[in-house]
């Protein structure tokens, strides 16, 4: 899964990321970052507990195999091992939703702004860095694509509304062939 920002950067410098996101003046970005950090702490703790439990289960399974190969009674060890699947399932049911929360928030936390990006209240505060060529000056009035299609005889919106209701359209001639 591709993320906008690497979680390791956020974990290493949460305050730096918070300050950088504050420059965007987007309260939701900061809210998502805080939710991400909280969920990440819980997720990592639960994941560590899950991995520890898996390690204990594997060590117990090794002990059972070793006891059986030596001809010893492994019944008590087997009884202990039967409790692990339920514990593991319970922990996995805690870890998976936390991972989804982390991933969801991580996808929505924007990239960090470069230091050279100016701080401003609106786009009026932006500065022009470079202009190349001359700005385009239109010599005619722009029209909506629907108006163009009707004027060229390639669509009939009024008839399609009468036949099918609002939100439908009827294409004609070469535009209909192009659509197909």
C-alpha positions, 0 to 999 in steps of 0.5 A: 500500500502506498502512503503519502507520508512514511509512518517512520517519519511521523513516529520519529518526529511527531512534533515536527510533522504537527508543526508542518501540517499546521502551516496548511491551516487544515484542522482535519489534517491535524485531527487525522495526525493525532488519531493516527498517532494514538492508533499507532501506539495502541496498534504497536502495543497490541501487535507486540503482545500478539507476537509475544504470544505467538512466540510463547506458542511456538516455544510450547509447541517445541517443548511438546515435540521435544517431550514426545520425542524423549518419551515423556508425558506431554499432556500438561503442555498440550492442555496449555497449548489449547488455550493459545488459539483463543487468546491469539484470535482475541488479540488479532481481533484487536490488532486488525481494526487498529491497523485499519485505523492507522492505514486509513489515517495514514492515507489521508495525512498530506505530505510535508510542505517544503521550507520554501513554501510561503505561509499565507492566509489564502492563495493571494499570498502566493508569489510567482516564481517563474513565468514562461511564455505569454498568458493565453488570451481567449478570442472567443467565448467558451461554451459548455460541452453540452451546448456544443453537442446540441449546436452541432446536432450531436445530442438532444437533451430535451427529448431524452428528458421527456423520454427517460427523465432528468439525468439522461441524455441522447447522443446522435450521429458520430458522437453516438458512434464514438460513445459506443 
